[in-house]
Amino acid sequence: MKNFKRGFFAGFPIGMGYLSVSFTFGIMAVSYGLTWWQATLISMTTVTSAGQFAGLGVMLHPGQYFQMLISQITINIRYSFMSISISQKADSKFSGLSRWILGFFMTDEIFAVASQEKAVTRSFFAGLSVLPYLGWSLGTLLGAILGSILPHRLMSALGLAIYGMFVAIVIPEMKKSQPVIMVVAIALICSCLFRYVPALSEVSSGTSITICAIFAAVIGAILFPVKEENNENQS
């Protein structure tokens, strides 16, 4: 119970941040034609900010299921690597069905907090997941219901929250590593090309996000390969 409480309070700032960001998603989802319960159900069953925002664009063009599949795999595959990393720190009780259930709540921010633990217990990770999940789901519900009655200026301000969250995630890593700066710059340039070049601007958002992410990652891997440390004992 002690670890659960510790995780619960550690997740408080994440939950508050998700509340404002998912509020924006609720507003956008309803503006795209979804009902309030559809928007809320999406947040409750996926919990992926970038994936949900990208998915909305694809939903506007029914029938593009393959594009939806590729874009979501590209955007969300990072959670698999995060889960593998955390599993290396999980204690013996954090196994089996609990990993399957709690792995659903893996996000960038939850991973960042959990990775600071020397040993991740099942109760700590469960407590850490509560408020972020509630904040994401409740924020979407509030945004979907109240978005149509709030002042336009307030809605526009809240619309910037998602970009603020992404900046908060990327900037600290950019300060630590010059290769990360280069990869971000490549992705930014690539994204601008898809936005402003006439021929490329016709490409849907889901496909453009996928191309930009893969292109920037491949160029980063070629230009800035990570050297593996040789931990073998030399005789």
C-alpha positions as CSV (number, residue, x, y, z in Angstrom):
1,M,0.0,0.0,0.0
2,K,2.9,2.3,0.7
3,N,4.3,1.9,-2.8
4,F,0.8,2.4,-4.3
5,K,0.4,5.7,-2.5
6,R,3.9,6.8,-3.5
7,G,3.1,6.0,-7.1
8,F,-0.3,7.7,-6.8
9,F,1.2,11.0,-5.7
10,A,4.0,10.7,-8.3
11,G,1.3,10.5,-11.0
12,F,-0.5,13.7,-9.8
13,P,1.3,16.2,-12.0
14,I,1.0,13.8,-15.0
15,G,-2.7,13.6,-14.4
16,M,-3.1,17.4,-14.3
17,G,-1.2,17.8,-17.5
18,Y,-3.2,15.1,-19.2
19,L,-6.4,16.8,-18.1
20,S,-5.7,20.0,-20.1
21,V,-4.2,18.2,-23.1
22,S,-7.1,15.7,-23.4
23,F,-9.5,18.6,-23.1
24,T,-8.2,19.7,-26.4
25,F,-8.7,16.3,-27.9
26,G,-12.3,16.3,-26.7
27,I,-12.9,19.7,-28.4
28,M,-11.2,18.6,-31.6
29,A,-13.0,15.2,-31.8
30,V,-16.4,16.8,-31.5
31,S,-15.5,19.5,-34.0
32,Y,-14.7,16.6,-36.4
33,G,-18.2,15.1,-36.0
34,L,-17.7,12.6,-33.2
35,T,-20.2,12.5,-30.3
36,W,-19.0,13.1,-26.7
37,W,-19.2,9.5,-25.8
38,Q,-17.3,8.4,-28.8
39,A,-14.5,10.8,-28.0
40,T,-14.4,9.7,-24.4
41,L,-14.4,6.0,-25.4
42,I,-11.4,6.5,-27.7
43,S,-9.4,8.1,-24.8
44,M,-10.4,5.3,-22.4
45,T,-9.4,2.5,-24.7
46,T,-6.2,3.9,-26.3
47,V,-4.5,6.4,-24.0
48,T,-2.1,7.7,-26.7
49,S,-2.1,11.4,-27.3
50,A,-0.2,11.6,-30.6
51,G,-1.9,8.4,-31.9
52,Q,-5.4,9.8,-31.1
53,F,-4.8,13.2,-32.7
54,A,-3.3,11.5,-35.8
55,G,-6.2,9.0,-35.9
56,L,-8.8,11.8,-36.0
57,G,-7.4,13.0,-39.3
58,V,-7.6,9.5,-40.8
59,M,-11.1,9.0,-39.5
60,L,-12.3,12.0,-41.7
61,H,-11.6,9.8,-44.7
62,P,-13.3,6.5,-44.2
63,G,-11.8,3.4,-45.8
64,Q,-8.2,4.3,-45.2
65,Y,-7.7,1.4,-42.8
66,F,-4.2,0.5,-44.0
67,Q,-3.1,4.0,-43.5
68,M,-4.5,4.0,-40.0
69,L,-2.7,0.8,-39.2
70,I,0.7,2.1,-40.5
71,S,0.4,5.5,-38.8
72,Q,-0.6,4.0,-35.4
73,I,2.1,1.4,-35.4
74,T,4.7,4.0,-36.3
75,I,3.5,6.4,-33.6
76,N,2.9,4.0,-30.8
77,I,5.6,1.3,-31.3
78,R,7.8,3.3,-28.9
79,Y,5.5,2.1,-26.0
80,S,6.7,-1.5,-26.7
81,F,10.3,-0.4,-26.2
82,M,9.4,1.5,-23.1
83,S,7.7,-1.5,-21.7
84,I,10.7,-3.7,-22.4
85,S,12.9,-1.2,-20.6
86,I,10.7,-1.1,-17.6
87,S,10.3,-4.9,-17.5
88,Q,14.1,-5.1,-16.8
89,K,13.4,-3.2,-13.5
90,A,10.2,-5.0,-12.5
91,D,10.3,-7.0,-9.3
92,S,9.4,-10.7,-9.2
93,K,5.7,-10.0,-8.3
94,F,5.3,-7.7,-11.3
95,S,4.8,-10.5,-13.8
96,G,2.2,-12.4,-15.7
97,L,-1.3,-11.0,-16.1
98,S,-0.4,-7.8,-14.2
99,R,2.1,-6.9,-16.9
100,W,-0.5,-7.3,-19.5
101,I,-3.0,-5.2,-17.7
102,L,-0.7,-2.4,-16.4
103,G,1.2,-2.3,-19.6
104,F,-1.9,-0.7,-21.2
105,F,-1.2,2.5,-19.2
106,M,2.3,3.0,-20.5
107,T,2.9,6.5,-21.7
108,D,5.9,8.7,-22.2
109,E,5.5,10.5,-18.9
110,I,4.6,7.4,-16.9
111,F,7.7,5.7,-18.4
112,A,9.9,8.7,-17.4
113,V,8.8,8.5,-13.8
114,A,8.9,4.7,-13.5
115,S,12.3,4.5,-15.1
116,Q,13.8,6.6,-12.2
117,E,12.9,3.7,-9.8
118,K,15.6,1.2,-8.9
119,A,13.0,-1.5,-8.8
120,V,9.5,-1.0,-10.2
121,T,6.9,-2.8,-8.1
122,R,3.5,-3.7,-9.3
123,S,1.7,-1.6,-6.7
124,F,3.9,1.5,-7.5
125,F,3.1,1.3,-11.2
126,A,-0.6,0.7,-10.5
127,G,-0.7,3.8,-8.3
128,L,1.3,5.8,-10.9
129,S,-1.2,5.0,-13.6
130,V,-4.4,6.0,-11.8
131,L,-4.4,9.8,-12.0
132,P,-3.0,10.0,-15.6
133,Y,-5.7,7.6,-16.8
134,L,-8.5,9.4,-15.0
135,G,-7.1,12.8,-16.1
136,W,-6.9,11.7,-19.8
137,S,-10.4,10.3,-19.8
138,L,-12.1,13.0,-17.8
139,G,-10.3,15.8,-19.7
140,T,-11.6,14.3,-23.0
141,L,-15.2,14.1,-21.6
142,L,-15.1,17.7,-20.4
143,G,-13.6,19.0,-23.6
144,A,-16.3,17.1,-25.7
145,I,-19.2,18.4,-23.6
146,L,-18.0,22.0,-22.8
147,G,-16.1,22.7,-26.0
148,S,-19.2,24.1,-27.7
149,I,-20.1,26.5,-24.9
150,L,-16.7,27.8,-23.9
151,P,-15.4,31.2,-25.2
152,H,-13.5,30.9,-28.5
153,R,-10.4,32.5,-27.0
154,L,-10.2,29.9,-24.2
155,M,-10.7,27.1,-26.7
156,S,-7.9,28.5,-28.8
157,A,-5.6,28.7,-25.8
158,L,-6.4,25.2,-24.7
159,G,-5.7,24.1,-28.3
160,L,-2.0,24.9,-27.7
161,A,-1.7,22.5,-24.7
162,I,-0.9,19.5,-26.8
163,Y,2.0,21.3,-28.5
164,G,3.2,22.5,-25.1
165,M,3.3,18.9,-23.8
166,F,5.3,17.7,-26.8
167,V,7.7,20.6,-26.4
168,A,8.1,19.7,-22.7
169,I,9.0,16.2,-23.6
170,V,11.4,17.0,-26.5
171,I,13.3,20.0,-25.2
172,P,15.0,18.3,-22.2
173,E,16.3,15.6,-24.4
174,M,17.5,18.1,-27.0
175,K,19.5,19.9,-24.3
176,K,21.3,16.6,-23.5
177,S,22.2,15.5,-27.0
178,Q,23.2,17.3,-30.2
179,P,22.1,14.3,-32.3
180,V,18.6,14.6,-30.9
181,I,18.6,18.3,-32.0
182,M,19.5,17.2,-35.5
183,V,16.8,14.5,-35.7
184,V,14.2,16.9,-34.4
185,A,15.3,19.5,-37.0
186,I,15.1,16.9,-39.8
187,A,11.6,15.9,-38.7
188,L,10.5,19.6,-38.5
189,I,11.8,20.3,-42.0
190,C,10.2,17.2,-43.4
191,S,6.9,18.1,-41.7
192,C,7.0,21.7,-43.1
193,L,7.5,20.3,-46.6
194,F,4.4,18.2,-46.3
195,R,2.5,21.2,-45.0
196,Y,3.6,23.9,-47.5
197,V,4.8,22.2,-50.7
198,P,1.7,22.0,-53.1
199,A,2.2,18.4,-54.2
200,L,3.1,17.0,-50.7
201,S,0.3,19.0,-49.0
202,E,-2.2,16.6,-50.6
203,V,-0.8,13.7,-48.5
204,S,-3.0,12.9,-45.5
205,S,-1.8,13.7,-42.0
206,G,-1.5,10.1,-40.9
207,T,0.8,9.2,-43.9
208,S,2.8,12.4,-43.5
209,I,3.4,11.8,-39.8
210,T,4.5,8.2,-40.6
211,I,6.9,9.3,-43.3
212,C,8.4,12.1,-41.3
213,A,9.0,9.9,-38.2
214,I,10.6,7.1,-40.2
215,F,12.7,9.4,-42.3
216,A,14.1,11.4,-39.4
217,A,14.8,8.2,-37.4
218,V,16.6,6.5,-40.3
219,I,18.7,9.6,-41.0
220,G,19.5,9.9,-37.3
221,A,20.5,6.2,-37.1
222,I,22.8,6.6,-40.1
223,L,24.5,9.9,-39.1
224,F,24.6,9.3,-35.3
225,P,24.9,5.5,-34.6
226,V,25.0,4.5,-31.0
227,K,28.1,2.5,-30.2
228,E,27.5,-0.5,-28.0
229,E,29.6,-0.8,-25.0
230,N,31.7,-3.8,-24.8
231,N,31.1,-5.3,-21.3
232,E,32.9,-8.5,-21.9
233,N,35.9,-9.3,-19.6
234,Q,39.1,-9.3,-21.5
235,S,41.7,-11.8,-20.4
